[in-house]
Amino acid sequence: MQSIGTASSLWRYPVKSLFGEKLDALEFDGRGVVGDRTYAVRNAAGKFGSGKNTRRFARMEGLLAMSASWDAGLVSLRLPDGRTMSNDHPDLNQALSSVLDQEVTLAREADVSHLDAGPVHLISTSALNWLRGLLPESFIDERRFRPNILLSTPGVGVVEHDWVGKTLSFSGGLRLQITGLTERCVMTGMRQSDLPDDLMITRTIGEHMQFNFGVYAQVIEPGMLRQGEHALLE
């Protein structure tokens, strides 16, 4: 086994395409991170809010102006005006529709998955440093890329792309199979929280990495992952 770094940041996104929550530990089951993207905003056509238009997803402006947190199955959404509403609040759908200027509902995952091409998403600090070198004037922040796991790795380069097909294990027992590259959409450069719009980020990833940045993984052995755990490449 090869030691490759440590889990330096852990993230969960209870509602797809909303800003998520940074945590000290994540629980993983066979689906992925427990509580991750369990809900999504659904439009009148039955598509889920996202940063892109696909068979399952519809691009919706304004999603990143909201955030969500998860507590034992209860999801709390923070709206742009500062209000916090739970997923069982009777006026939530009306409030979401007002924010997004279209009729929407908050939908729990059922037959159609809310996940993208993989259940768990990882990026490395080496990859972030590589992008910072290409875009010294840009605000390169992990939040733009919405990882579940940010791995602190030495050096500069998109090292995680070399892990596809391999197994990543953590000192606490969690094991992940790296399944493929993460294709980036326009959401990467969109404004969120204190991060400004920056179209050069997506454009640069496209020019140098064919719009791929980060990797997807699936869970081989479930368990808890805590911040600071060491990662080994099997």
Secondary structure, DSSP 4 states (H G I P E B T S, - for coil): -EEEEEEEEEEE-SBTTSB-EEESEEEE-SSSBTTTT-EEEEETTSPEEESS--SSEEE-TTGGG-EEEEETTEEEEE-TTS-EEETT-TTHHHHHHHHHTS-EEEEE--SS----S-SEEEEEHHHHHHHHHH-TTS---GGGG--SEEEE-SSSS-GGGGGTTSEEEETTS-EEEEEEEEEP-GGGGS-BTTBPP-HHHHHHHHHHHTTEEEEEEEEEE-EEEETT-EEEE-
